[in-house]
Amino acid sequence: MAGLMAGLRLDGPPMSNVSQVRAAVARSKARGRVAIIIADNLKTHTAQGSLLVRSMLTELSNHLSLVYTPAYDPDANRIEWLWRISRRIVTHNHHRKDFDALLADAGTHFETLARTPDDLLRHLGSPFAPDRRPTQSQALAA
């Protein structure tokens, strides 16, 4: 799903998770394909734990497949790679006077990533990153 991460679109307004799934299914259906969504094993993301997921899977069964990562496997869940880098850059050994300063620094970090998608792809270990050299923020975090 190009440009989508946790409800944020780099090329448009925020979308709910349901809207993201429906948009992915519509794009895949238009191409004659099945949408494959990779999800973590959070109970509310499963058909057993969520009436909404169960009803969407029933409604879109011919056009949607959910693939679940193990309950905790940071190597299979690439967002953990981003959190690891972000923690090092924003919180590790950084002291602030108050919570608002921490939120401001975190906001600045993620705004920077939104403006530099190549860095974001590198943080996630994506094969689509333009090159595999560490970013400046990764070098600082090491």
C-alpha positions as CSV (number, residue, x, y, z in Angstrom):
1,M,0.0,0.0,0.0
2,A,1.9,3.0,-1.3
3,G,2.3,5.8,1.3
4,L,0.2,4.3,4.1
5,M,1.4,3.9,7.6
6,A,-0.8,3.6,10.7
7,G,-3.6,5.7,9.3
8,L,-1.4,8.4,7.8
9,R,-1.2,9.0,4.1
10,L,1.7,11.0,2.8
11,D,-0.3,12.2,-0.2
12,G,-3.6,13.0,1.5
13,P,-5.7,13.3,4.6
14,P,-5.6,10.7,7.4
15,M,-7.8,7.6,6.8
16,S,-9.4,5.3,9.3
17,N,-8.2,1.7,9.3
18,V,-11.5,0.6,7.8
19,S,-11.1,3.2,5.0
20,Q,-7.5,2.0,4.4
21,V,-8.6,-1.6,4.0
22,R,-11.5,-0.7,1.7
23,A,-9.2,1.5,-0.4
24,A,-6.6,-1.4,-0.6
25,V,-9.3,-3.8,-1.6
26,A,-10.7,-1.4,-4.3
27,R,-7.3,-0.9,-5.8
28,S,-6.5,-4.6,-5.9
29,K,-10.0,-5.5,-7.2
30,A,-9.6,-2.9,-10.0
31,R,-6.3,-4.8,-11.0
32,G,-8.0,-8.2,-10.8
33,R,-6.0,-9.1,-7.6
34,V,-6.7,-10.0,-4.0
35,A,-5.6,-7.4,-1.4
36,I,-3.2,-8.9,1.1
37,I,-3.0,-7.1,4.4
38,I,-0.3,-7.9,6.9
39,A,-1.4,-7.4,10.5
40,D,0.0,-8.0,13.9
41,N,-1.8,-10.5,16.2
42,L,-3.4,-7.9,18.4
43,K,-6.8,-9.4,19.4
44,T,-8.8,-6.5,18.0
45,H,-7.1,-7.1,14.6
46,T,-8.5,-10.7,14.3
47,A,-11.8,-12.1,13.3
48,Q,-12.1,-13.9,16.7
49,G,-11.5,-10.6,18.6
50,S,-13.4,-8.1,16.6
51,L,-16.9,-8.0,15.1
52,L,-15.7,-5.3,12.7
53,V,-12.9,-7.5,11.3
54,R,-15.2,-10.5,11.2
55,S,-17.8,-8.6,9.2
56,M,-15.3,-7.1,6.8
57,L,-13.7,-10.5,6.1
58,T,-17.2,-11.9,5.4
59,E,-18.1,-9.0,3.2
60,L,-14.8,-8.9,1.3
61,S,-13.9,-12.6,1.4
62,N,-13.2,-12.9,-2.3
63,H,-11.0,-9.9,-2.4
64,L,-9.2,-9.7,0.9
65,S,-6.7,-11.9,2.7
66,L,-5.2,-11.1,6.1
67,V,-1.8,-12.4,7.0
68,Y,-0.8,-12.3,10.6
69,T,2.7,-11.9,12.0
70,P,3.7,-13.8,15.1
71,A,2.5,-12.4,18.5
72,Y,5.9,-10.9,19.1
73,D,8.5,-11.0,16.4
74,P,10.4,-7.7,15.9
75,D,12.2,-9.0,12.8
76,A,8.9,-9.9,11.1
77,N,7.2,-6.6,12.1
78,R,9.1,-3.9,10.4
79,I,7.4,-1.1,12.4
80,E,9.5,-2.3,15.4
81,W,12.6,-1.3,13.4
82,L,11.2,2.2,13.1
83,W,10.4,2.3,16.8
84,R,13.9,1.2,17.6
85,I,15.5,4.0,15.6
86,S,13.0,6.5,16.8
87,R,13.6,5.6,20.5
88,R,17.3,6.1,20.0
89,I,16.9,9.4,18.3
90,V,14.1,10.9,20.4
91,T,14.2,9.3,23.9
92,H,17.4,7.4,24.6
93,N,19.7,9.4,26.9
94,H,17.7,12.6,26.2
95,H,16.4,14.5,29.1
96,R,13.7,17.1,28.9
97,K,12.0,19.3,31.5
98,D,8.5,18.2,30.7
99,F,6.3,15.9,28.6
100,D,5.4,18.7,26.2
101,A,9.1,19.0,25.2
102,L,9.2,15.2,24.6
103,L,6.1,15.4,22.4
104,A,7.5,18.3,20.4
105,D,10.8,16.3,19.8
106,A,8.9,13.2,18.7
107,G,6.7,15.3,16.4
108,T,9.7,16.9,14.8
109,H,11.3,13.5,14.3
110,F,8.2,12.0,12.6
111,E,7.6,15.2,10.5
112,T,11.2,14.8,9.3
113,L,10.6,11.2,8.3
114,A,7.4,12.2,6.5
115,R,9.5,14.7,4.4
116,T,12.2,12.1,3.7
117,P,10.5,8.9,2.6
118,D,13.8,7.4,1.5
119,D,15.0,7.6,5.1
120,L,11.8,6.0,6.3
121,L,12.3,3.1,3.8
122,R,15.9,2.7,5.0
123,H,14.8,2.6,8.6
124,L,12.3,-0.2,7.8
125,G,15.0,-2.1,5.9
126,S,12.9,-1.9,2.7
127,P,14.4,-3.3,-0.5
128,F,12.7,-0.3,-2.2
129,A,15.0,2.2,-0.4
130,P,17.2,4.0,-3.0
131,D,20.4,2.7,-1.4
132,R,21.3,0.7,1.7
133,R,23.7,3.2,3.3
134,P,22.7,4.2,6.8
135,T,20.9,7.5,7.1
136,Q,22.4,10.3,9.1
137,S,19.9,9.7,11.9
138,Q,20.8,6.0,11.9
139,A,24.5,6.8,12.1
140,L,23.8,9.1,15.1
141,A,21.6,6.5,16.8
142,A,24.3,3.8,16.5
